[in-house]
């Protein structure tokens, strides 16, 4: 479970985040973290959160945000919110590191999701190109955070079935949906 001011780092992609407000701090209303991303950092695939908004505020550098097909470049001091059910993604297309504040409302289990992906990277269990774990591990994670996010592309019904069936099987044979980030 993430703690306030805890920093987790993804060595493969050279990004890190510092939890500023955890779900526990806000009684589930907000999860907020400071994020550092190297130049060329692609961020997640185009996705959406059915019941959660995601906000980005740039502290330094420039963050490219695409939301519902519209691309915008956020500069220092600028903020944008992708509302629930809005297809969005972000990237650092600039030549400098970007530092931004991300907020998720409600918090749901987003910090656990991030902690799991970063922990798997530390364990060397993520693909060096995609940053994603193997298939069974990935579906165990989707099972754990069922319904909190979907990628744009495969039909939602197929994503739900795969998360429930394949993810459930993966957990049954020992894959974990939540993996805590190692303590320093």
VENHU-V313357 format. One record per residue. N is the residue number from 1. RES is the residue in one letter. SS is DSSP state (~ for helix, > for strand, _ for the rest). NEAR is the number of other ideal C-beta (glycine too) atoms within 8 Angstrom. Layout:
n=N res=RES ss=SS near=NEAR
n=N res=RES ss=SS near=NEAR
//
This chain:
n=1 res=X ss=_ near=7
n=2 res=X ss=_ near=11
n=3 res=X ss=_ near=7
n=4 res=X ss=_ near=8
n=5 res=X ss=_ near=7
n=6 res=X ss=_ near=9
n=7 res=X ss=> near=8
n=8 res=X ss=> near=13
n=9 res=X ss=> near=7
n=10 res=X ss=> near=12
n=11 res=X ss=_ near=7
n=12 res=X ss=_ near=8
n=13 res=X ss=_ near=10
n=14 res=X ss=_ near=8
n=15 res=X ss=> near=11
n=16 res=X ss=> near=9
n=17 res=X ss=> near=13
n=18 res=X ss=> near=9
n=19 res=X ss=> near=16
n=20 res=X ss=> near=9
n=21 res=X ss=> near=9
n=22 res=X ss=_ near=13
n=23 res=X ss=_ near=13
n=24 res=X ss=_ near=6
n=25 res=X ss=_ near=7
n=26 res=X ss=_ near=11
n=27 res=X ss=_ near=6
n=28 res=X ss=_ near=7
n=29 res=X ss=_ near=7
n=30 res=X ss=_ near=11
n=31 res=X ss=> near=14
n=32 res=X ss=> near=10
n=33 res=X ss=> near=12
n=34 res=X ss=> near=10
n=35 res=X ss=> near=11
n=36 res=X ss=> near=10
n=37 res=X ss=> near=14
n=38 res=X ss=_ near=10
n=39 res=X ss=_ near=8
n=40 res=X ss=_ near=6
n=41 res=X ss=_ near=12
n=42 res=X ss=_ near=4
n=43 res=X ss=_ near=8
n=44 res=X ss=_ near=5
n=45 res=X ss=_ near=7
n=46 res=X ss=_ near=9
n=47 res=X ss=> near=12
n=48 res=X ss=> near=12
n=49 res=X ss=_ near=13
n=50 res=X ss=_ near=10
n=51 res=X ss=_ near=7
n=52 res=X ss=_ near=13
n=53 res=X ss=> near=11
n=54 res=X ss=> near=11
n=55 res=X ss=> near=13
n=56 res=X ss=> near=15
n=57 res=X ss=> near=11
n=58 res=X ss=> near=16
n=59 res=X ss=> near=9
n=60 res=X ss=> near=8
n=61 res=X ss=_ near=13
n=62 res=X ss=_ near=12
n=63 res=X ss=> near=14
n=64 res=X ss=> near=12
n=65 res=X ss=> near=14
n=66 res=X ss=> near=11
n=67 res=X ss=> near=11
n=68 res=X ss=_ near=6
n=69 res=X ss=_ near=5
n=70 res=X ss=> near=6
n=71 res=X ss=> near=6
n=72 res=X ss=> near=9
n=73 res=X ss=> near=9
n=74 res=X ss=> near=14
n=75 res=X ss=_ near=7
n=76 res=X ss=_ near=7
n=77 res=X ss=_ near=6
n=78 res=X ss=_ near=8
n=79 res=X ss=> near=9
n=80 res=X ss=> near=10
n=81 res=X ss=> near=8
n=82 res=X ss=> near=12
n=83 res=X ss=_ near=6
n=84 res=X ss=_ near=9
n=85 res=X ss=_ near=6
n=86 res=X ss=_ near=9
n=87 res=X ss=_ near=9
n=88 res=X ss=> near=13
n=89 res=X ss=> near=10
n=90 res=X ss=> near=11
n=91 res=X ss=> near=9
n=92 res=X ss=_ near=16
n=93 res=X ss=_ near=7
n=94 res=X ss=_ near=8
n=95 res=X ss=_ near=3
n=96 res=X ss=_ near=8
n=97 res=X ss=_ near=10
n=98 res=X ss=> near=14
n=99 res=X ss=> near=11
n=100 res=X ss=> near=14
n=101 res=X ss=> near=12
n=102 res=X ss=> near=11
n=103 res=X ss=> near=11
n=104 res=X ss=> near=15
n=105 res=X ss=> near=9
n=106 res=X ss=_ near=9
n=107 res=X ss=_ near=14
n=108 res=X ss=_ near=13
n=109 res=X ss=_ near=10
n=110 res=X ss=~ near=12
n=111 res=X ss=~ near=14
n=112 res=X ss=~ near=12
n=113 res=X ss=~ near=13
n=114 res=X ss=~ near=12
n=115 res=X ss=~ near=14
n=116 res=X ss=~ near=14
n=117 res=X ss=~ near=13
n=118 res=X ss=~ near=13
n=119 res=X ss=~ near=13
n=120 res=X ss=~ near=12
n=121 res=X ss=~ near=14
n=122 res=X ss=~ near=9
n=123 res=X ss=_ near=7
n=124 res=X ss=_ near=5
n=125 res=X ss=_ near=8
n=126 res=X ss=> near=12
n=127 res=X ss=_ near=8
n=128 res=X ss=_ near=5
n=129 res=X ss=_ near=4
n=130 res=X ss=_ near=5
n=131 res=X ss=_ near=11
n=132 res=X ss=_ near=6
n=133 res=X ss=> near=10
n=134 res=X ss=_ near=7
n=135 res=X ss=~ near=6
n=136 res=X ss=~ near=11
n=137 res=X ss=~ near=12
n=138 res=X ss=~ near=10
n=139 res=X ss=~ near=14
n=140 res=X ss=~ near=14
n=141 res=X ss=~ near=14
n=142 res=X ss=~ near=12
n=143 res=X ss=~ near=15
n=144 res=X ss=~ near=15
n=145 res=X ss=_ near=13
n=146 res=X ss=_ near=10
n=147 res=X ss=_ near=5
n=148 res=X ss=_ near=12
n=149 res=X ss=_ near=10
n=150 res=X ss=> near=8
n=151 res=X ss=> near=9
n=152 res=X ss=_ near=8
n=153 res=X ss=_ near=5
n=154 res=X ss=_ near=6
n=155 res=X ss=_ near=5
n=156 res=X ss=~ near=7
n=157 res=X ss=~ near=6
n=158 res=X ss=~ near=8
n=159 res=X ss=~ near=12
n=160 res=X ss=~ near=10
n=161 res=X ss=~ near=8
n=162 res=X ss=~ near=11
n=163 res=X ss=~ near=12
n=164 res=X ss=~ near=10
n=165 res=X ss=~ near=8
n=166 res=X ss=~ near=12
n=167 res=X ss=~ near=17
n=168 res=X ss=~ near=9
n=169 res=X ss=~ near=10
n=170 res=X ss=~ near=13
n=171 res=X ss=~ near=13
n=172 res=X ss=~ near=6
n=173 res=X ss=_ near=7
n=174 res=X ss=_ near=5
n=175 res=X ss=_ near=9
n=176 res=X ss=_ near=9
n=177 res=X ss=_ near=11
n=178 res=X ss=_ near=8
n=179 res=X ss=_ near=9
n=180 res=X ss=_ near=7
n=181 res=X ss=_ near=11
n=182 res=X ss=_ near=6
n=183 res=X ss=_ near=3
n=184 res=X ss=_ near=2
//
